[in-house]
Amino acid sequence: MNNHLISLYNSTGFGRVVDSFKIATGDSAELPLADILVISRVLFAVVMVGFMGYFFDRMKQSLFVNNEAKTNNHPRR
């Protein structure tokens, strides 16, 4: 690897995740507390983004259904 990729690898924290998986799959299954907190924060963020996306999708669907129902209630003469 060149120096740019090594610095990117070290600055993103991806190395910590890889090291955590190496420790988890090795003889010692104990993870350091800092690594557990990083993993839990990432999982929490993914779940929260999913809930927000679901919420806004349901809001968009309910607004679309309400607008469609209002226009269909008044037939043209």
C-alpha positions in Angstrom: 0.0 0.0 0.0 1.1 3.5 -0.5 1.3 6.1 2.2 -2.0 7.8 1.3 -4.0 4.6 1.6 -2.2 3.7 4.9 -3.1 7.1 6.4 -6.7 6.8 5.1 -6.9 3.3 6.7 -5.6 4.7 10.0 -7.7 7.8 10.1 -11.1 6.2 9.3 -11.0 3.9 12.3 -11.5 0.9 10.0 -8.4 -0.6 11.5 -10.0 -0.7 14.9 -13.0 -2.7 13.5 -10.7 -5.1 11.7 -8.6 -5.6 14.9 -11.8 -6.2 16.9 -12.9 -8.9 14.5 -9.4 -10.4 14.7 -9.6 -10.5 18.5 -13.2 -11.9 18.4 -12.3 -14.7 16.1 -9.1 -15.6 18.0 -8.6 -17.4 21.2 -9.6 -14.5 23.3 -13.2 -13.4 22.8 -13.0 -10.3 25.0 -13.2 -7.0 23.2 -11.9 -3.8 24.7 -14.6 -1.4 25.9 -13.6 1.3 23.4 -14.2 -1.1 20.5 -17.5 -2.2 21.8 -18.6 1.4 22.1 -17.6 2.2 18.5 -19.5 -0.9 17.2 -22.6 -0.1 19.2 -22.6 3.6 18.1 -22.3 2.5 14.4 -25.2 0.0 14.8 -27.3 2.5 16.7 -26.8 5.1 13.9 -27.7 2.6 11.2 -30.9 1.6 13.0 -31.9 5.3 13.6 -31.4 6.2 10.0 -33.6 3.2 9.1 -36.3 4.3 11.4 -36.2 7.9 10.1 -36.4 6.7 6.5 -39.3 4.5 7.4 -41.1 7.3 9.2 -40.7 9.8 6.3 -41.7 7.1 3.8 -44.9 6.4 5.8 -45.6 10.2 6.1 -45.2 10.6 2.3 -47.5 7.7 1.7 -50.2 8.9 4.1 -50.1 12.5 2.6 -50.4 11.0 -1.0 -53.4 8.9 0.0 -55.1 11.8 1.8 -54.6 14.1 -1.2 -55.9 11.5 -3.6 -59.0 10.8 -1.5 -59.8 14.6 -1.4 -59.7 14.9 -5.1 -61.9 11.9 -5.8 -64.7 13.0 -3.4 -65.8 15.8 -5.7 -66.9 14.5 -9.1 -67.1 17.0 -12.0 -70.6 17.8 -13.4 
